[in-house]
Amino acid sequence: NNAEAGSHLPNNAEAGSQGDPIIIGLKGQVFKFEGTNGKWYSNLAAKDFSWNMRFRKFETCPRDEDMFISGMSITDSSMKHIGHTSNILIATTSSPIRECVEDSALCLGGGTLHISFDGGHTFVSQPGDYHPTPGSRLIAHNTFGACSREWFDYESTKEKENAAANLRRKRSLHEIKPLEFLTDKTSTMTDPIECDIWVQDRKEKEDLFNQRGLWSTIYIETPLAAFHIEYRQSNPDRVDRVCDFQSLDAWVSKVSDELESQEWNGILGETRKVIYDPVSGQQIKTDRSQLLRGKNDVDYEVDGPFGLTHAALGYNMTWDGLPIASESVVIA
């Protein structure tokens, strides 16, 4: 059960947008998606791209607050014509793997966070700057609590921004050093001042990938999209904890023009369309039953981390169970 590069993840791996799970839509929607323990769901599905997530129930947490995202997978097949497909799987284990228990071990999330670049055949559990396939990069490091990200807004490469923001957006993750990327985002951290002190210390000591901790940050960029992922978990050393949990919070931070031009499906993908209430004319933002085509969570289930189809793909948008007439709802 070696989790070093080129090894298999142990059997207790939990492979699964924001943990309880709360879905923050692309157009300002906010709603809860309950899900079922151990099931995989399609979060974003397009012709050349998919993002799936796995849910896990934590029995010690309060009822209705006990389901979290425990695993994620990202597939980018836009380079398959030259023989390259990015199949990234992020998995969690309920306890540290054997190789990460030793005091000298340096592992992500204290040994409970693991990353695969080959569809789950082998995993790495160490912080680092990885380039798994042409056009893809993954940066993973343990995180100081003050530097945990509060929020990360979705950006389309077609959006108009001011000159400074536009420059940041155009710079690929491939061109940015890990610490430089972290420095550029300190204003969005939980405690920007404390985080900046920590970041400057890492810069002086050049030891970002040598940090230990239970929380971790992952940046991913593929040819079609970029992601920011925060891994959080309860502190196993606290005897007064009321909720033992592990949670992966993730945001799409950038998409390419190619992906932007494709049809988006899945839980998050469907929120790219703005839906208005036919009576009030106001945008619907919190009613999950009206925001998603599939009325039941099972409509978004896929058959494993790299499943490509789900039932809601074949549904038309409905209103109270009936097809929506064009005059009843406006979809932007």
N, C-alpha and C positions, 0 to 999 in steps of 0.2 A: 504493500500500500504506500508506495513512494510517490510523493506529490512533486518531486523535482521535475525539471524539463524532461520530456520524453517518457513520463510515467503515467499510470492510470490513477484516477481519483478513487478513493475508497468507497465502499458501498453505502456509507451513511451520507453521501453527498445529496444536498437539496438544490437541484438546478431549477428557477422561475423565470401606476407609473409612480406612484409615490405611496409609501407604505401605509396603509391601513385597510385596503388600498384606496387612495383618493386619486382620481384622474383629473389632471389640470389640462383642459382642452387647449387647442391651438388658437381659439378665438375667445378665450376668457371663460370658458365653461368650467365648472367645478362640480363634480359629482362622485358618489361612491360606487364602486363596482365590487360586489360582495365576493364572487368567485367561490370555488370549492377547493378544499385542501388537496394538494398534490396535483392539481390540474394545470395544464398549460393553456394560455390564451393568446390570441393574436392581438397585438397592440397596434401594429402598423403593417399593412400588407400592400405592396405595390408590385409592378411587373418584375422589377429587378432587385427588390429589397423587401426584407421582412424583419420584424422585431417582435419576438414572443416573450412572454413572461410566465413564471410559475408561482402559484400561490401556496402558502403554507400557514396552517393554523397553529397558534401557540396557546396551549391550554391554560397557562397561568395568567394570561391577560384578560381584562374585563370583557364580558360578552359584547359582541358587535364591535370590539376593538382588538380582536385577536387574530385577524387575518393579515398577513404581510406578504410582500413580494420577496421571494427567497432565491430566485434564479432568473436569468435572462439569456436570450440568444439573439444574435444579430447576424443576418445573412445578406451579403452584397454580391450579387451575381453579374454586375455590370461589366466585369472583366473576363467573363467566362469564355469569350471568343478568343482569348489568348491563353486560355488554360488556367485562369486564376479565379477562385471564388473565396470570399472571406466568410468563414463560418466560425464566429466567436461565441463561446458559451461561458457564462459567468455562473459559478456554482458556489453554494455555501454548505458547510458541514456543521452539525449541531455542536461539535466539540473540535478542538484542534487536532489535526492529523498527527500521527506519531512523529514525523520528522520535524514538527514545529513545537514540540513540547520542551525540548532542551533549551536551557537558558541562552545558549549561544545561537539559537536559530533565529533567523530574521524572516518573518512571514507576514503576509497581508492579513489584516483583521485578526491578529494573534493566532494565525494558523487555521482560520475558519473560512477564508475567502480564496477561491481558486479560479483560474482562467485557462480555457482551452482554445487553441487556434486551429484545431483540426476536427471540429464537430464533436468533441467529447471523448476522443480516443486517448489523448494525453493532456496533462494539466501542469501548469506552473503555479506556485503559491508565493513567489517572491516578488517584492517590488522591483520595478525596472521600466525601461524604455524599449518596447518591443515593436518590431516591424515585420509582421507575419507574412504579408503578401504585398506585391507592388501596389502602391497607392494607399496602403493601410498602416495605421500606427496606433498603438495602445500604450498609454503611460499610466502606471499604477503605483501608488505610494500610500503609506499610512499617514493619517491626518490628525493634526492638533485640533481639538474640539472647536476652538475659536475660528478655525479655517474651514469648517464644514459649510457647504454652500446653502444659502437660504432659498434661492430661486435662480433659474436660468431661463431667460426668455427665448422662445423660438425665433430664429431669423431665417428669412428667405433671401437667397442671393439676388432676388429681384427687387427687394424693398429698398426705398430711398432713405438714406441715413446721412447724418452730418459727416464731414470729411474724416474726422478722427475715428468715429465708429466704423465708417466704411473701410478705412485702412485696416483696422483690427479684423474686420470680417473677412477681408480678402486674403489676409495672411493665413496660409494653410497651417494646420497643426504640424505639418511636416517641416515647416520653416522655423518653428518656435522651440526654444530650449525649455525643458520641463519647468524649471524655476521661473523663467520669464512668463510662461503661460499662467502659472499660479499667481505671480505678482500682478499681472494684468487684470485679475478678477477679484482682488482683495476687497473691493468696495461692496461686493455681493455676499461676503462672508458673514457668519453669525456675529462675530465681533471683529470688525475691520482693524481696529487699533491693535488688539492683542495678536491678531493674525499677522499683521504687518511686521511686528516684532519677531514673531516666530519665523516668518519667511526670510527676513534679513539675516537671522541667525543661520538659517539653512544655507543661504547664499554665501556667507562668509566661511562656513565650515565645509561647504560642498558635500552635504550629507543627507540630501532629501530622501534618497533611497535606503538610507541606513536607520530611518526612524522606526521605532516599534509602537504598537498601539492596537486598540480594538476597532477603531474606525479607519476607513480607507476611502480614497478618492481614485476614480478611474476616468481618464479621458480617452475617447475612442474617435478615430477618424477613418472612414472608408472613402472610396471614390465618390459615393453618393451622399453621405451624411456624416455629421459629427455629433457625438453624445457626451454628456457629463453624467457620471454616476457616483452617488454617495452611498457608502455602505456603513450602516450604523447597527449597533447591537447593545443589549443591556450589559452592564458590568457584572461578570460572574462572581467578583469578589465582594459585592455588596450583599449583605445578609438581609437588608430591609427592602429589597426590590420586590415589586408587586407584579411585574410583567417581564418574563424572560422572552426576548425576541431578537430576531435578526431581520434587517430590512434593507432592501435595495431601492433607492430613490433615483430616478433617471429622467433626463430631459434631452430632447432633441435641441441642439444648439445651432445647427446650421444644416441646410440641405442644398444640394446642387440644383442647377437649372434643369438638369435631366430628370431628377427625381421629382422636382416641383411640377414638371409637365405631365407626370403620370397620375393615373387615378389612385387615390388612397382609400384603403379599407381598413378594417380592424377597429378596435375600441377608440384609440387615439386618432387613427386615420379619419374616421367619420366626423370628428369634431372640426375638421378643416372647413366644413360647410356651416354657415351661420343659419340657424333656424329661428323664425319669428313666430310668436303667438298670433294666430289669425284674428283674435278679438282685440287684444291690447296693442298689437304691433310691436311689442317689446321683444328683444332677443331672449330666447329660452336659454338659460345658463345652468340650471341646477336639476331639472327634471330628467333623470336618466331615461325614463320610459319614453320621452319625446325626443331626446337627443340621439339615441341609437336606434338603428333599424331593427336589431334583434331585441326583443322584449325580455328574453331570458338569458342569463349569463352563459348557459350551455351553448347558445348560438355562436359564441366566439371561441369555443374550445377547439384546439388543434391536437393532432395526435403525436405529441412530443415536442421537444425543443425546436426542431426545425420543420414542424408541420406547416404546410402552405395553404391549406383550405379549411374553411369554417362555414357553418351553415348560413350565417348572416350575409355571406357573399352573394347568395341568391335571392335576398329579400329586397323589396322596394320599400321606401320610407312609407310608414303608415301613421295615421292619426286616429287614436282610439280604435285601433284594429282594422281600420278601413284605408284603402289607398288614398293618398293625399291628392286632392285636385290642385291644379296649378294656381288657382286663385286663393287657396286656403293657407298656403305657406310660402314663404320666400326663402329660397336657398341661395346664398351669395357664393 
